[in-house]
Amino acid sequence: MNRGNYGSALVLAALIGSLLFTETVLAAPAETEGASVSAEYEAYYERLMAIENQDGIADGGFRVVEDQIFALEPEEEDSILMVPAFDEQYHRLALFIVDGDGRILYRTEQLETNYCVKGRMRQPVQSIAAVSFQDLNRDGRTDIVLITFCVNESGAYAGETYKVGDVLFQNAAGNGFYRDYRISEKINRFGMNKSAESIAAFVRDGDSTEFLYTASTLRELQRNGFRIISEQCYLRTFGKLGKLQVTPGTYRLADYDIFMIYLVSEQGDIVSVLQPMGEYDNLYALKGVACRDIDGDGLKDIVVLARYSYEGEGGELLIESDYRIYYQRTGGFVPDTEIRDAYRCSDEDTMEILVEKARAYWGWQSTND
């Protein structure tokens, strides 16, 4: 699941679902439950609404992302433009739809990326990862797919980059856009925000990873297209949890293999779900899954070593080796939050090297069970 806090985002959207956001119905964030935040938003909103043309965006306190200005209908000579801009004070992203004369026809800041941190005006938005124009609801009108790169300034995942996806549908009149917060929430909660292609696969084609998080049995997973990596699938006894089948596998969404590991009972029920892929886009190669006691409590823990691919901020394809450790506890497994920060693995690391280093972190003198 993506880092960040993806709430319902808007009071109005929560009340009436899919809401048309025109210049006259922009609303304060649902999270603004303090007088100071409300006052901040009102001042920010007035500043946004006072902008009348493209040249005035910078004067209004926004930084235009020049290399992400695109024509919505590039084949048309007088196509309107989408102009994205970040508020310099709060890191909030606004989209402006501008005609050929520079006049602003439509604007909105009611975007999923502006509500990652609840109760705060300042957001962790850093840059735009992707913009795509497609007809996603098959009504013949061009819609907008937007993905941003975000980095939290504090908290457990401070400094780590993650993506936030969003979709704006063009309205029937052709003079504005609306977004369905329920669609955006699912895109991000279930990791379908890796690319414009994966968002389109969900919104346009109905392909979804939701079942990966909601399935209760292995049969249900397989029925929906989950492919087991059989060479790394085996039975192990995990203390009071009993004998469980460690079941790694992938699900194909657009061009990406989504990697998950399930611990399945002998009756075929899912007991626990592990998400070792984190914020990476795609499983490139699974190097190993090991069940060893890492923290010295006498219970088998799980170590996962794999290579993943992801898109860099410059659009380049990057491949990286990484690992995750899950400690067995009475009620299931909990992810490590310390060792991985202390030791980042390389392509040369093997499972045995990782186990030795992880055990050394906990004070072990050898790797013998």
ABEGO torsion letter per residue (X at the ends): XBBEBBBAGBAAAAAAEBBBBBAAABBBBAABABAAAAAAAAAAAAAAAABABAAAAAAAGBBBBAAABBBABAABAABBBBBBBBBAAAGBBBBBBBBAAGBBABBBABBAAAAABBGBABBABABBABBBBBBAAGAGBBBBBBBBBBBBABEAABGBBBBBBBBBBBBAAGABBBBBAAAAAAAAAAGAAABAAAAAAAAAAGBBAAAAAABABAAAAAAAGBBBBAAABBBBBBEAAEBBBBBBBBBBBEABBBBBBBBBBAAGBBABBBBAAEABABBABBAEBBBBBAAGAGBBBBBBBBBBBBBBAAGBBBBBBBBBBBBBBAAEBBBBAAAAAABBBBAABBAAAAAAAAAAAAGBABABX
